[in-house]
Amino acid sequence: MEWLDRIVHSFIMTFGITQPSPEKKRLANLFIGALLIAVVLGFLGAVVFGVRHLAR
């Protein structure tokens, strides 16, 4: 989970989000990580959808 912690920390620092308290850090990592994964999967899904429909 170290990689997720680094990615979330970079995201927090980039967008200027208030740092979570140590007790809430794990929950914030899971929440922001899930949102980032959802965005990446959505983007990839849109690309695959577009490529399949353009290939017709």
LINFENGI-V955165 format. One record per residue. SS is DSSP state (hx for helix, st for strand, lp for the rest). PSI is psi in degrees with one decimal (NA if undefined). D_FIRST is the distance of its C-alpha to the first C-alpha in Angstrom with 2 decimals. Layout:
SS | PSI | D_FIRST
SS | PSI | D_FIRST
This chain:
lp | -1.2 | 0.00
hx | -38.0 | 3.80
hx | -39.5 | 5.41
hx | -39.8 | 5.21
hx | -41.2 | 6.32
hx | -42.2 | 8.80
hx | -45.2 | 10.04
hx | -40.7 | 10.65
hx | -41.9 | 12.26
hx | -41.0 | 14.36
hx | -45.0 | 15.37
hx | -44.0 | 16.41
hx | -36.6 | 18.35
hx | -43.6 | 19.95
hx | 3.1 | 21.32
lp | 31.0 | 22.17
lp | 144.0 | 20.49
lp | 134.7 | 20.88
lp | 133.8 | 17.97
lp | 154.2 | 16.79
lp | 159.1 | 17.80
lp | -31.4 | 15.50
lp | -30.6 | 16.21
lp | 1.0 | 15.25
hx | -42.8 | 12.17
hx | -43.8 | 9.79
hx | -42.0 | 12.42
hx | -40.7 | 12.77
hx | -45.1 | 9.21
hx | -43.1 | 9.77
hx | -51.3 | 13.31
hx | -38.4 | 13.11
hx | -42.3 | 10.45
hx | -41.0 | 12.87
hx | -41.9 | 15.76
hx | -40.7 | 14.69
hx | -40.0 | 14.16
hx | -40.5 | 17.52
hx | -44.4 | 19.21
hx | -44.4 | 18.26
hx | -38.6 | 19.40
hx | -42.7 | 22.48
hx | -46.7 | 23.34
hx | -38.8 | 23.11
hx | -40.9 | 25.16
hx | -38.9 | 27.72
hx | -47.3 | 28.05
hx | -43.5 | 28.58
hx | -46.2 | 31.00
hx | -42.6 | 32.89
hx | -42.2 | 33.19
hx | -38.2 | 34.46
hx | -26.9 | 37.01
hx | -22.7 | 38.18
lp | -7.7 | 38.71
lp | NA | 41.35
